[in-house]
Amino acid sequence: MGTDADERVLTGVAGFDAILRGGLIPRRAYLIRGGPGSGKTTLGLHFLVNDPTESSVFITLGEPEDQLRSNAERSGVPMDKVAVLDLSLGQAEVASGNYSLLESWDVEGNAVHDGILEYVREHRPRRILIDSLSQMRYLASDSFQFRKQVLSLLRTLTASGATVVFTSEQAASEDDHALPFLSDGVISLEHTDNGRRCVVTKLRGSSFAEGPHYFSLGDGGMTLYPRLIPDRHGRPVEHTQLGSGIPEFDALTRGGIERGTVTLLSGPTGVGKTTLGAQLMSEAARRGERSVIYCFDEGTSTFFSRCRQVNLPMEEMVDSGHLHFEAVEPLHYNPDQFAAGVRTEVEQRGTTTVMIDSLSGYHQSVRGDELQQRVHALCRYLVNMGVTVLLVNEVFSITGEQTRVTEHGLSYIADNIIMLRYIELDGELRKTVGVLKKRAGGFEKGLREFEITQEGIRIGAPLRGLRGILSGIPEIVSTPSRDTP
């Protein structure tokens, strides 16, 4: 038989159980704290309805039972098989209009305490949710009495064999600061301008995934997205070279980019970054591999229309199942939610190539978080899994200081950097392509003219006889005549 540390109590929220390394340790007491509307009761409901023995009880010290059941039904976590012990404080007095928050602990506080213990002795529930212990503060004569009663209650309940979850409104009071010390685990929920986040700060007898993890509340209750930790994922990969379908581009890269690397496509607006990325993705689809494009900057119809105009049959590849295109609204996603979707594509659907278009759009989903950390974690995970990554990055200068690769300081992440730039030549605006960096091998040092036509991408011969190309206004280099002495 396993020990308590070996056993786990599943909460029913898959992502939450993952950051708890498998769930809660049984026969212990856990505090869920947070402000109003942060999701404390919803998480507690998942814990109750996921009880396989159907011997759970919701002890309410605030809302009456009928209101609780109605709210649970609406939130998508119905508690039909959950018993309710309604100890809403002062209910009789509220009905008569004589309720006072100054009732003495000896009268009503002990009645609540004893009522809970009497129910537990009779019904022996395996899971208990108390919502919320904040209500008991109003009945305690002082902080010492409150802590004493809470400690006595939690120890008695866990000794009976129950796993206890209790909620508390987060406040700056002395009593609130004491509750974490009386608990075996502390889970904090917060609702910020950037989304809802969960942080586990204490879990006695177990490790857990530290840091904030985003979650959402919807029709099915709570969904938590564990923060991506790249080192926990990986599989063997052979770094073979991948052709682009354009011989001149393969000449630039000396055979193509390598599988399982990160390639940064850098350039100003309209220069052809997305089109070049789509060409590389379509070639992966032609090899029979599954690829995914996450587009933060334009919708599905616009993207497919542009591809048709340059002879890239992306819709056919989508229909065949070799390509998936997803137009992402960044303000509807948080970085953990987006990473969870990418993991599903890689681990469940066998995706081998991922393109993110663009980093500026992805930055909007990160919002208050550090962009470098998020992109680093996502790219390292994908590389560890042998996935080839294309990152589209827009630089904000058309000419002049064009040698800047990224506005976000992310060039260190890239194994390969492909530069697309504008130049002015003979009074015309031309496009060029070149390789700035390639970790896994050599590359052509020159630049080539880059053109997007109705037949597709056309790359010319290396540009010769010019200098100052990176400035955007190249000069013709005069070559001395053979007859010159």
VOPAGU-2260 file (C-alpha; in pm, 1 decimal, decimal comma):
REM VOPAGU-2260
SITE   aa  ch    i         X         Y         Z
SITE  MET   A    0       0,0       0,0       0,0
SITE  GLY   A    1     134,2     347,7     -91,2
SITE  THR   A    2     194,0     624,5     156,5
SITE  ASP   A    3       8,1     954,7     167,2
SITE  ALA   A    4     287,8    1109,2     -39,0
SITE  ASP   A    5     231,7     842,9    -307,9
SITE  GLU   A    6    -145,6     892,4    -325,1
SITE  ARG   A    7    -304,1    1188,9    -495,1
SITE  VAL   A    8    -648,8    1345,5    -491,2
SITE  LEU   A    9    -737,3    1472,9    -838,1
SITE  THR   A   10    -909,7    1810,3    -847,4
SITE  GLY   A   11   -1068,8    1753,8   -1188,3
SITE  VAL   A   12    -885,1    2051,0   -1342,7
SITE  ALA   A   13    -625,6    1879,5   -1561,7
SITE  GLY   A   14    -382,8    2168,3   -1581,9
SITE  PHE   A   15    -409,5    2232,3   -1209,5
SITE  ASP   A   16    -336,5    1868,8   -1123,3
SITE  ALA   A   17     -32,8    1891,9   -1351,5
SITE  ILE   A   18     121,9    2185,2   -1163,6
SITE  LEU   A   19      52,6    1996,5    -837,8
SITE  ARG   A   20     255,2    1705,2    -979,5
SITE  GLY   A   21     -48,9    1479,4    -985,9
SITE  GLY   A   22    -298,2    1634,0    -745,7
SITE  LEU   A   23    -342,6    1707,1    -375,4
SITE  ILE   A   24    -202,8    1486,1     -99,5
SITE  PRO   A   25    -501,3    1330,8      81,9
SITE  ARG   A   26    -612,6    1398,3     438,4
SITE  ARG   A   27    -469,0    1747,6     444,8
SITE  ALA   A   28    -612,5    2100,9     442,8
SITE  TYR   A   29    -561,8    2346,7     155,1
SITE  LEU   A   30    -633,0    2718,6     140,4
SITE  ILE   A   31    -764,4    2885,2    -176,2
SITE  ARG   A   32    -734,1    3259,6    -143,0
SITE  GLY   A   33    -818,6    3550,9    -370,2
SITE  GLY   A   34   -1041,8    3850,0    -420,2
SITE  PRO   A   35   -1412,7    3846,4    -508,5
SITE  GLY   A   36   -1478,0    3680,2    -845,4
SITE  SER   A   37   -1130,3    3530,8    -873,5
SITE  GLY   A   38   -1261,0    3173,1    -912,6
SITE  LYS   A   39   -1213,6    3028,6    -561,9
SITE  THR   A   40   -1556,3    2864,0    -540,0
SITE  THR   A   41   -1533,8    2728,6    -895,9
SITE  LEU   A   42   -1204,0    2553,9    -821,5
SITE  GLY   A   43   -1354,7    2414,8    -501,8
SITE  LEU   A   44   -1656,0    2284,8    -696,4
SITE  HIS   A   45   -1430,1    2095,4    -937,9
SITE  PHE   A   46   -1262,8    1936,0    -636,5
SITE  LEU   A   47   -1599,7    1819,8    -498,7
SITE  VAL   A   48   -1766,3    1691,2    -816,7
SITE  ASN   A   49   -1452,2    1494,5    -911,8
SITE  ASP   A   50   -1490,8    1272,6    -602,7
SITE  PRO   A   51   -1518,5     913,2    -734,6
SITE  THR   A   52   -1677,6     797,6    -407,4
SITE  GLU   A   53   -1952,2    1065,3    -429,0
SITE  SER   A   54   -1907,8    1137,9     -58,7
SITE  SER   A   55   -1825,0    1507,7     -77,1
SITE  VAL   A   56   -1988,4    1796,5     106,8
SITE  PHE   A   57   -2004,7    2169,8      41,3
SITE  ILE   A   58   -2013,9    2357,1     372,9
SITE  THR   A   59   -2139,9    2704,8     299,1
SITE  LEU   A   60   -2098,0    2984,1     549,0
SITE  GLY   A   61   -2213,1    3254,5     308,4
SITE  GLU   A   62   -2451,5    3174,3      21,9
SITE  PRO   A   63   -2766,4    2968,7      85,7
SITE  GLU   A   64   -2791,6    2623,3     -70,3
SITE  ASP   A   65   -3044,5    2703,0    -344,2
SITE  GLN   A   66   -2833,9    2991,7    -470,1
SITE  LEU   A   67   -2518,8    2778,2    -462,1
SITE  ARG   A   68   -2673,2    2501,9    -671,2
SITE  SER   A   69   -2812,5    2749,9    -921,2
SITE  ASN   A   70   -2476,3    2924,5    -962,2
SITE  ALA   A   71   -2293,0    2592,2    -997,2
SITE  GLU   A   72   -2532,6    2484,0   -1273,4
SITE  ARG   A   73   -2476,5    2808,3   -1460,6
SITE  SER   A   74   -2098,9    2787,7   -1428,5
SITE  GLY   A   75   -2094,0    2443,6   -1594,0
SITE  VAL   A   76   -2000,3    2249,0   -1279,0
SITE  PRO   A   77   -2335,6    2110,8   -1154,2
SITE  MET   A   78   -2322,8    1967,9    -804,2
SITE  ASP   A   79   -2612,3    1722,5    -826,8
SITE  LYS   A   80   -2422,1    1451,5    -635,3
SITE  VAL   A   81   -2268,1    1686,4    -380,6
SITE  ALA   A   82   -2425,4    1726,1     -37,8
SITE  VAL   A   83   -2459,9    2076,7     107,6
SITE  LEU   A   84   -2436,8    2171,8     473,9
SITE  ASP   A   85   -2590,6    2518,0     489,8
SITE  LEU   A   86   -2448,4    2705,7     787,2
SITE  SER   A   87   -2493,5    3052,1     641,9
SITE  LEU   A   88   -2420,8    3274,4     935,6
SITE  GLY   A   89   -2717,4    3434,3    1107,0
SITE  GLN   A   90   -2981,1    3305,4     863,6
SITE  ALA   A   91   -3259,2    3308,2    1115,3
SITE  GLU   A   92   -3167,7    3654,9    1232,8
SITE  VAL   A   93   -3145,4    3779,6     873,4
SITE  ALA   A   94   -3498,0    3656,8     807,0
SITE  SER   A   95   -3629,9    3835,8    1115,5
SITE  GLY   A   96   -3431,2    4152,9    1045,6
SITE  ASN   A   97   -3233,1    4127,4    1371,5
SITE  TYR   A   98   -2899,6    4001,9    1233,4
SITE  SER   A   99   -2584,1    4160,5    1369,6
SITE  LEU   A  100   -2221,1    4096,2    1280,2
SITE  LEU   A  101   -2141,2    4148,6    1646,3
SITE  GLU   A  102   -2291,4    3817,5    1762,8
SITE  SER   A  103   -2051,8    3659,2    2011,9
SITE  TRP   A  104   -1828,6    3368,0    1913,9
SITE  ASP   A  105   -1948,3    3167,9    2210,9
SITE  VAL   A  106   -2305,5    3174,6    2081,7
SITE  GLU   A  107   -2287,1    3142,5    1703,9
SITE  GLY   A  108   -1920,9    3066,4    1631,8
SITE  ASN   A  109   -1925,4    2750,8    1842,4
SITE  ALA   A  110   -2253,7    2651,4    1682,0
SITE  VAL   A  111   -2089,2    2664,4    1338,5
SITE  HIS   A  112   -1785,7    2471,3    1461,4
SITE  ASP   A  113   -1994,3    2204,9    1632,9
SITE  GLY   A  114   -2237,8    2180,5    1341,1
SITE  ILE   A  115   -1955,9    2094,5    1102,3
SITE  LEU   A  116   -1807,5    1831,9    1330,8
SITE  GLU   A  117   -2146,1    1672,8    1396,9
SITE  TYR   A  118   -2213,0    1638,2    1024,0
SITE  VAL   A  119   -1869,6    1490,7     957,1
SITE  ARG   A  120   -1901,7    1235,2    1237,5
SITE  GLU   A  121   -2236,2    1119,1    1096,4
SITE  HIS   A  122   -2164,0    1118,0     719,9
SITE  ARG   A  123   -1783,9    1064,5     700,9
SITE  PRO   A  124   -1727,6    1265,2     377,3
SITE  ARG   A  125   -1401,6    1211,5     190,2
SITE  ARG   A  126   -1386,7    1561,4      43,5
SITE  ILE   A  127   -1490,4    1881,7     219,1
SITE  LEU   A  128   -1513,9    2236,4      83,9
SITE  ILE   A  129   -1567,3    2519,5     333,7
SITE  ASP   A  130   -1668,6    2842,5     161,3
SITE  SER   A  131   -1562,7    3067,9     311,6
SITE  LEU   A  132   -1372,9    3085,7     637,3
SITE  SER   A  133   -1369,4    3463,8     601,1
SITE  GLN   A  134   -1722,6    3461,0     740,9
SITE  MET   A  135   -1598,1    3314,8    1068,3
SITE  ARG   A  136   -1377,9    3614,6    1133,2
SITE  TYR   A  137   -1684,3    3822,4    1208,7
SITE  LEU   A  138   -1782,3    3588,7    1491,6
SITE  ALA   A  139   -1446,5    3557,1    1665,2
SITE  SER   A  140   -1395,9    3765,1    1975,4
SITE  ASP   A  141   -1029,1    3817,3    1881,6
SITE  SER   A  142    -757,1    3689,1    1646,7
SITE  PHE   A  143    -632,2    3430,1    1894,0
SITE  GLN   A  144    -978,8    3276,7    1929,4
SITE  PHE   A  145   -1024,6    3270,5    1549,1
SITE  ARG   A  146    -694,6    3091,6    1484,5
SITE  LYS   A  147    -754,7    2846,0    1767,6
SITE  GLN   A  148   -1095,8    2745,0    1633,8
SITE  VAL   A  149    -973,9    2718,8    1272,7
SITE  LEU   A  150    -675,8    2502,0    1370,7
SITE  SER   A  151    -896,3    2277,1    1583,2
SITE  LEU   A  152   -1151,1    2243,4    1303,8
SITE  LEU   A  153    -897,9    2159,8    1029,3
SITE  ARG   A  154    -712,1    1905,5    1242,0
SITE  THR   A  155   -1032,0    1728,1    1338,0
SITE  LEU   A  156   -1157,9    1711,7     979,8
SITE  THR   A  157    -833,2    1576,3     834,5
SITE  ALA   A  158    -802,0    1327,2    1121,2
SITE  SER   A  159   -1141,8    1190,2    1020,0
SITE  GLY   A  160    -992,4    1094,6     681,8
SITE  ALA   A  161   -1119,2    1388,5     477,5
SITE  THR   A  162    -925,4    1608,1     236,6
SITE  VAL   A  163   -1027,4    1965,5     309,1
SITE  VAL   A  164   -1027,7    2269,9      83,4
SITE  PHE   A  165   -1132,7    2603,0     231,3
SITE  THR   A  166   -1155,4    2947,5      77,2
SITE  SER   A  167   -1077,7    3289,0     213,8
SITE  GLU   A  168   -1111,4    3640,1      80,4
SITE  GLN   A  169    -762,9    3784,0      49,4
SITE  ALA   A  170    -726,5    4082,9     278,6
SITE  ALA   A  171    -457,5    4278,1     462,0
SITE  SER   A  172    -577,9    4162,4     802,1
SITE  GLU   A  173    -369,1    3980,0    1060,0
SITE  ASP   A  174    -605,6    3682,8    1048,2
SITE  ASP   A  175    -562,0    3645,9     672,4
SITE  HIS   A  176    -184,5    3632,7     710,8
SITE  ALA   A  177    -222,1    3356,0     969,4
SITE  LEU   A  178    -428,4    3118,1     753,4
SITE  PRO   A  179    -138,1    3004,1     529,7
SITE  PHE   A  180      49,0    2885,5     840,4
SITE  LEU   A  181    -252,5    2674,1     941,2
SITE  SER   A  182    -273,8    2512,2     594,2
SITE  ASP   A  183     -84,9    2232,6     423,0
SITE  GLY   A  184    -108,2    2411,1      90,0
SITE  VAL   A  185    -181,0    2762,7     -33,7
SITE  ILE   A  186    -331,5    2840,2    -375,1
SITE  SER   A  187    -370,4    3205,5    -471,1
SITE  LEU   A  188    -603,7    3317,8    -751,3
SITE  GLU   A  189    -596,7    3666,1    -896,7
SITE  HIS   A  190    -782,9    3852,8   -1169,1
SITE  THR   A  191    -545,7    4099,9   -1334,2
SITE  ASP   A  192    -570,9    4331,6   -1634,2
SITE  ASN   A  193    -371,6    4070,9   -1829,8
SITE  GLY   A  194    -592,3    3775,5   -1734,7
SITE  ARG   A  195    -661,8    3531,4   -1452,2
SITE  ARG   A  196    -360,3    3372,6   -1284,5
SITE  CYS   A  197    -302,1    3095,1   -1032,0
SITE  VAL   A  198       4,2    3070,7    -806,9
SITE  VAL   A  199      81,4    2781,7    -571,2
SITE  THR   A  200     305,4    2910,9    -292,8
SITE  LYS   A  201     299,6    2615,0     -54,3
SITE  LEU   A  202     242,6    2239,1     -80,6
SITE  ARG   A  203     373,7    2039,3     212,9
SITE  GLY   A  204     530,2    1706,4     121,1
SITE  SER   A  205     538,0    1767,4    -253,4
SITE  SER   A  206     705,9    1969,2    -524,8
SITE  PHE   A  207     496,4    2183,4    -758,1
SITE  ALA   A  208     535,0    2400,9   -1065,8
SITE  GLU   A  209     626,0    2744,0    -937,7
SITE  GLY   A  210     535,2    3079,5   -1086,1
SITE  PRO   A  211     206,6    3217,8   -1217,1
SITE  HIS   A  212      -9,5    3002,6   -1445,1
SITE  TYR   A  213    -294,4    3152,9   -1646,7
SITE  PHE   A  214    -643,8    3006,6   -1627,3
SITE  SER   A  215    -987,6    3082,9   -1766,6
SITE  LEU   A  216   -1344,0    3048,7   -1640,7
SITE  GLY   A  217   -1606,4    2945,2   -1893,1
SITE  ASP   A  218   -1910,4    2728,6   -1954,0
SITE  GLY   A  219   -1721,4    2419,4   -1838,1
SITE  GLY   A  220   -1585,9    2580,4   -1525,4
SITE  MET   A  221   -1212,6    2632,3   -1478,5
SITE  THR   A  222    -938,4    2552,3   -1730,8
SITE  LEU   A  223    -577,1    2604,0   -1622,1
SITE  TYR   A  224    -280,3    2627,3   -1858,5
SITE  PRO   A  225      47,2    2525,2   -1690,9
SITE  ARG   A  226     342,7    2749,7   -1763,8
SITE  LEU   A  227     567,3    2589,3   -2025,7
SITE  ILE   A  228     892,5    2447,1   -1885,4
SITE  PRO   A  229    1108,7    2347,1   -2188,2
SITE  ASP   A  230    1347,6    2116,7   -1999,9
SITE  ARG   A  231    1062,8    1879,5   -1914,6
SITE  HIS   A  232    1007,6    1792,8   -2280,8
SITE  GLY   A  233    1223,0    1640,7   -2551,7
SITE  ARG   A  234    1275,8    1363,5   -2803,3
SITE  PRO   A  235    1555,2    1260,1   -3042,8
SITE  VAL   A  236    1581,7    1450,5   -3372,2
SITE  GLU   A  237    1803,2    1420,2   -3678,3
SITE  HIS   A  238    1907,6    1766,3   -3796,9
SITE  THR   A  239    1869,0    1701,6   -4169,0
SITE  GLN   A  240    1858,3    1990,3   -4414,3
SITE  LEU   A  241    1516,8    2092,4   -4547,1
SITE  GLY   A  242    1487,2    2227,2   -4898,4
SITE  SER   A  243    1275,0    2533,1   -4971,6
SITE  GLY   A  244    1158,7    2444,2   -5321,1
SITE  ILE   A  245    1358,9    2743,8   -5454,5
SITE  PRO   A  246    1707,9    2644,2   -5576,1
SITE  GLU   A  247    1847,1    2997,2   -5533,3
SITE  PHE   A  248    1732,2    3014,4   -5170,4
SITE  ASP   A  249    1887,8    2674,2   -5103,6
SITE  ALA   A  250    2210,5    2809,8   -5255,0
SITE  LEU   A  251    2196,9    3103,2   -5010,9
SITE  THR   A  252    2161,0    2864,9   -4717,3
SITE  ARG   A  253    2398,8    2602,1   -4861,8
SITE  GLY   A  254    2137,3    2330,2   -4880,4
SITE  GLY   A  255    1850,7    2466,5   -4673,5
SITE  ILE   A  256    1776,3    2523,6   -4308,1
SITE  GLU   A  257    1808,6    2233,8   -4064,3
SITE  ARG   A  258    1524,7    2043,7   -3905,2
SITE  GLY   A  259    1469,2    2127,7   -3539,6
SITE  THR   A  260    1609,9    2482,1   -3561,1
SITE  VAL   A  261    1467,5    2832,1   -3516,2
SITE  THR   A  262    1472,2    3060,5   -3821,2
SITE  LEU   A  263    1403,2    3433,4   -3789,2
SITE  LEU   A  264    1260,5    3600,2   -4100,5
SITE  SER   A  265    1339,0    3967,2   -4047,6
SITE  GLY   A  266    1239,0    4268,5   -4254,2
SITE  PRO   A  267    1021,7    4579,8   -4285,3
SITE  THR   A  268     654,6    4577,3   -4373,6
SITE  GLY   A  269     555,2    4445,7   -4715,5
SITE  VAL   A  270     897,7    4305,8   -4803,4
SITE  GLY   A  271     773,5    3944,7   -4830,1
SITE  LYS   A  272     847,6    3780,2   -4492,3
SITE  THR   A  273     511,7    3603,8   -4466,4
SITE  THR   A  274     522,5    3493,0   -4829,6
SITE  LEU   A  275     868,8    3342,9   -4786,4
SITE  GLY   A  276     752,8    3172,1   -4467,1
SITE  ALA   A  277     446,9    3035,3   -4646,9
SITE  GLN   A  278     674,9    2896,8   -4919,4
SITE  LEU   A  279     883,1    2712,0   -4659,2
SITE  MET   A  280     568,1    2581,8   -4488,6
SITE  SER   A  281     416,4    2465,4   -4816,7
SITE  GLU   A  282     733,4    2272,5   -4896,2
SITE  ALA   A  283     702,6    2092,5   -4561,1
SITE  ALA   A  284     343,0    2005,7   -4648,9
SITE  ARG   A  285     457,0    1874,0   -4988,9
SITE  ARG   A  286     693,2    1638,0   -4803,7
SITE  GLY   A  287     384,9    1494,1   -4631,8
SITE  GLU   A  288     459,6    1654,8   -4294,9
SITE  ARG   A  289     206,0    1844,3   -4087,5
SITE  SER   A  290     272,9    2215,4   -4046,5
SITE  VAL   A  291      92,7    2489,8   -3855,8
SITE  ILE   A  292      82,4    2863,8   -3918,0
SITE  TYR   A  293     -25,5    3086,5   -3627,8
SITE  CYS   A  294    -109,7    3422,0   -3780,3
SITE  PHE   A  295    -157,7    3712,6   -3539,7
SITE  ASP   A  296    -164,3    3983,2   -3806,0
SITE  GLU   A  297    -427,3    3890,3   -4065,4
SITE  GLY   A  298    -738,9    3682,8   -4113,5
SITE  THR   A  299    -781,6    3351,2   -4292,4
SITE  SER   A  300    -943,4    3485,3   -4609,4
SITE  THR   A  301    -679,3    3756,6   -4656,0
SITE  PHE   A  302    -393,6    3511,2   -4610,7
SITE  PHE   A  303    -531,6    3253,9   -4854,7
SITE  SER   A  304    -613,5    3523,0   -5110,5
SITE  ARG   A  305    -254,3    3651,1   -5101,3
SITE  CYS   A  306    -117,4    3299,0   -5135,5
SITE  ARG   A  307    -335,3    3229,0   -5440,6
SITE  GLN   A  308    -199,8    3543,1   -5608,2
SITE  VAL   A  309     157,1    3410,9   -5583,1
SITE  ASN   A  310      76,4    3053,3   -5684,5
SITE  LEU   A  311      94,1    2898,8   -5337,5
SITE  PRO   A  312    -190,6    2641,2   -5304,6
SITE  MET   A  313    -220,9    2669,8   -4926,1
SITE  GLU   A  314    -595,2    2589,7   -4918,4
SITE  GLU   A  315    -533,8    2256,2   -5089,8
SITE  MET   A  316    -274,9    2169,6   -4827,6
SITE  VAL   A  317    -521,1    2258,1   -4551,3
SITE  ASP   A  318    -782,9    2034,9   -4712,8
SITE  SER   A  319    -533,8    1747,9   -4727,9
SITE  GLY   A  320    -459,1    1779,9   -4356,5
SITE  HIS   A  321     -90,8    1861,3   -4406,6
SITE  LEU   A  322    -129,4    2226,7   -4311,9
SITE  HIS   A  323    -328,3    2396,8   -4039,0
SITE  PHE   A  324    -378,6    2772,7   -4046,0
SITE  GLU   A  325    -503,9    2951,3   -3737,0
SITE  ALA   A  326    -583,0    3322,2   -3730,6
SITE  VAL   A  327    -514,5    3421,0   -3369,7
SITE  GLU   A  328    -678,1    3714,1   -3196,0
SITE  PRO   A  329    -400,1    3797,7   -2949,0
SITE  LEU   A  330    -620,7    3979,7   -2698,6
SITE  HIS   A  331    -829,3    3662,2   -2656,1
SITE  TYR   A  332    -526,0    3451,0   -2561,7
SITE  ASN   A  333    -276,0    3447,4   -2280,1
SITE  PRO   A  334      73,7    3303,7   -2336,3
SITE  ASP   A  335       9,2    2985,5   -2134,9
SITE  GLN   A  336    -311,5    2917,5   -2327,5
SITE  PHE   A  337    -134,2    2968,0   -2659,4
SITE  ALA   A  338     152,9    2738,9   -2554,1
SITE  ALA   A  339     -99,3    2470,5   -2454,0
SITE  GLY   A  340    -248,7    2482,0   -2804,8
SITE  VAL   A  341      96,0    2449,2   -2961,5
SITE  ARG   A  342     172,2    2150,7   -2739,5
SITE  THR   A  343    -148,3    1981,4   -2853,7
SITE  GLU   A  344     -44,6    2025,4   -3216,6
SITE  VAL   A  345     303,3    1885,6   -3157,1
SITE  GLU   A  346     233,8    1603,8   -2911,4
SITE  GLN   A  347    -106,4    1482,1   -3031,4
SITE  ARG   A  348    -119,1    1570,9   -3401,9
SITE  GLY   A  349     243,8    1519,9   -3501,4
SITE  THR   A  350     320,0    1872,9   -3621,7
SITE  THR   A  351     683,4    1911,1   -3735,6
SITE  THR   A  352     694,8    2276,2   -3849,3
SITE  VAL   A  353     549,5    2581,8   -3673,7
SITE  MET   A  354     538,0    2937,8   -3804,3
SITE  ILE   A  355     448,5    3237,4   -3585,3
SITE  ASP   A  356     350,3    3546,6   -3781,1
SITE  SER   A  357     443,5    3777,7   -3625,5
SITE  LEU   A  358     636,9    3841,8   -3304,2
SITE  SER   A  359     471,2    4184,0   -3275,2
SITE  GLY   A  360     129,1    4019,1   -3279,8
SITE  TYR   A  361     238,0    3752,6   -3032,2
SITE  HIS   A  362     364,2    4032,0   -2807,0
SITE  GLN   A  363       3,8    4149,8   -2770,3
SITE  SER   A  364     -97,8    3816,2   -2616,3
SITE  VAL   A  365     194,3    3830,3   -2372,5
SITE  ARG   A  366     101,6    4185,1   -2265,2
SITE  GLY   A  367     233,8    4236,7   -1912,5
SITE  ASP   A  368     472,9    3939,8   -1924,5
SITE  GLU   A  369     832,1    3941,9   -2046,7
SITE  LEU   A  370     833,5    3872,1   -2422,3
SITE  GLN   A  371    1187,3    3732,4   -2428,1
SITE  GLN   A  372    1111,7    3475,3   -2159,0
SITE  ARG   A  373     794,4    3358,4   -2329,9
SITE  VAL   A  374     944,1    3330,5   -2679,4
SITE  HIS   A  375    1254,8    3160,7   -2538,6
SITE  ALA   A  376    1048,2    2899,5   -2352,6
SITE  LEU   A  377     822,2    2829,7   -2651,1
SITE  CYS   A  378    1108,9    2800,4   -2900,6
SITE  ARG   A  379    1324,6    2585,7   -2671,1
SITE  TYR   A  380    1030,8    2350,7   -2618,4
SITE  LEU   A  381     972,4    2319,4   -2993,5
SITE  VAL   A  382    1341,0    2262,3   -3068,4
SITE  ASN   A  383    1360,3    1999,9   -2791,0
SITE  MET   A  384    1070,3    1824,3   -2962,9
SITE  GLY   A  385    1247,9    1834,0   -3300,5
SITE  VAL   A  386    1011,1    2091,5   -3449,0
SITE  THR   A  387    1133,4    2342,3   -3707,9
SITE  VAL   A  388    1031,7    2696,7   -3610,7
SITE  LEU   A  389     982,4    3004,6   -3829,7
SITE  LEU   A  390     949,1    3340,4   -3654,5
SITE  VAL   A  391     836,3    3637,7   -3861,0
SITE  ASN   A  392     969,7    3964,8   -3722,8
SITE  GLU   A  393     901,5    4314,5   -3850,5
SITE  VAL   A  394    1161,3    4587,2   -3819,0
SITE  PHE   A  395    1024,3    4939,3   -3822,8
SITE  SER   A  396    1268,0    5113,3   -4058,4
SITE  ILE   A  397    1231,9    5093,6   -4437,5
SITE  THR   A  398    1581,8    5219,3   -4522,4
SITE  GLY   A  399    1875,3    5361,4   -4332,2
SITE  GLU   A  400    1946,8    5164,7   -4012,9
SITE  GLN   A  401    1821,7    4841,3   -4163,1
SITE  THR   A  402    2081,4    4615,1   -4012,3
SITE  ARG   A  403    1873,5    4588,0   -3694,3
SITE  VAL   A  404    1733,4    4235,9   -3696,2
SITE  THR   A  405    1466,6    4259,2   -3426,7
SITE  GLU   A  406    1314,9    4526,9   -3207,6
SITE  HIS   A  407    1276,7    4279,6   -2918,6
SITE  GLY   A  408    1633,8    4158,7   -2855,3
SITE  LEU   A  409    1546,5    3804,2   -2967,2
SITE  SER   A  410    1817,5    3737,7   -3225,7
SITE  TYR   A  411    2004,8    3510,4   -2980,4
SITE  ILE   A  412    1716,0    3261,9   -2994,0
SITE  ALA   A  413    1750,9    3212,9   -3369,9
SITE  ASP   A  414    1973,7    2946,8   -3521,2
SITE  ASN   A  415    1923,2    3106,6   -3861,0
SITE  ILE   A  416    1851,7    3469,7   -3951,4
SITE  ILE   A  417    1717,6    3551,7   -4297,3
SITE  MET   A  418    1717,3    3924,1   -4379,2
SITE  LEU   A  419    1479,1    4075,2   -4631,8
SITE  ARG   A  420    1547,8    4440,3   -4709,9
SITE  TYR   A  421    1450,1    4720,9   -4944,5
SITE  ILE   A  422    1705,1    4903,2   -5156,5
SITE  GLU   A  423    1669,7    5194,9   -5394,4
SITE  LEU   A  424    1831,1    5122,3   -5730,9
SITE  ASP   A  425    1791,2    5319,3   -6053,1
SITE  GLY   A  426    1504,9    5513,1   -5897,8
SITE  GLU   A  427    1313,0    5193,0   -5813,4
SITE  LEU   A  428    1239,5    5020,1   -5485,7
SITE  ARG   A  429    1386,6    4670,0   -5500,2
SITE  LYS   A  430    1389,5    4383,6   -5247,8
SITE  THR   A  431    1687,5    4175,2   -5138,0
SITE  VAL   A  432    1736,2    3857,9   -4934,7
SITE  GLY   A  433    2043,0    3735,7   -4753,0
SITE  VAL   A  434    2157,4    3514,6   -4465,1
SITE  LEU   A  435    2298,8    3688,0   -4159,6
SITE  LYS   A  436    2344,6    3382,2   -3936,0
SITE  LYS   A  437    2341,4    3002,5   -3966,9
SITE  ARG   A  438    2465,0    2806,2   -3668,0
SITE  ALA   A  439    2460,5    2461,3   -3821,9
SITE  GLY   A  440    2668,7    2531,4   -4131,9
SITE  GLY   A  441    2797,5    2773,0   -4390,5
SITE  PHE   A  442    2596,6    3015,5   -4601,8
SITE  GLU   A  443    2637,8    3248,1   -4895,7
SITE  LYS   A  444    2773,2    3584,3   -4781,0
SITE  GLY   A  445    2621,3    3794,9   -5057,8
SITE  LEU   A  446    2273,6    3934,1   -5113,9
SITE  ARG   A  447    2032,3    3838,4   -5391,0
SITE  GLU   A  448    1743,2    4025,9   -5540,0
SITE  PHE   A  449    1407,9    3900,1   -5411,5
SITE  GLU   A  450    1086,5    3929,2   -5612,1
SITE  ILE   A  451     729,7    3809,3   -5558,9
SITE  THR   A  452     552,5    3731,6   -5886,4
SITE  GLN   A  453     229,9    3563,9   -5997,9
SITE  GLU   A  454     429,6    3245,3   -6051,1
SITE  GLY   A  455     573,5    3257,1   -5701,1
SITE  ILE   A  456     893,8    3376,2   -5537,0
SITE  ARG   A  457    1183,5    3454,2   -5768,9
SITE  ILE   A  458    1537,5    3498,0   -5634,1
SITE  GLY   A  459    1806,2    3636,2   -5862,4
SITE  ALA   A  460    2179,5    3595,0   -5885,6
SITE  PRO   A  461    2407,3    3746,0   -5618,1
SITE  LEU   A  462    2427,7    4124,7   -5642,3
SITE  ARG   A  463    2772,4    4233,0   -5762,7
SITE  GLY   A  464    2934,3    4568,2   -5826,0
SITE  LEU   A  465    2739,9    4744,1   -5548,2
SITE  ARG   A  466    2831,9    4873,7   -5205,9
SITE  GLY   A  467    2626,9    5022,2   -4923,8
SITE  ILE   A  468    2338,0    4781,9   -4989,5
SITE  LEU   A  469    2244,8    4757,6   -4621,4
SITE  SER   A  470    2206,5    5135,1   -4606,7
SITE  GLY   A  471    1919,3    5102,7   -4852,3
SITE  ILE   A  472    2085,4    5330,3   -5110,4
SITE  PRO   A  473    2365,9    5127,4   -5273,7
SITE  GLU   A  474    2637,3    5275,8   -5490,2
SITE  ILE   A  475    2780,1    5124,7   -5808,2
SITE  VAL   A  476    3142,5    5027,9   -5763,5
SITE  SER   A  477    3343,7    5126,2   -6072,8
SITE  THR   A  478    3572,4    4853,0   -6203,9
SITE  PRO   A  479    3902,3    4964,7   -6362,1
SITE  SER   A  480    3935,8    4887,3   -6736,9
SITE  ARG   A  481    4189,1    4624,5   -6845,2
SITE  ASP   A  482    4353,9    4890,5   -7063,2
SITE  THR   A  483    4415,3    5123,4   -6771,0
SITE  PRO   A  484    4791,4    5133,7   -6694,1
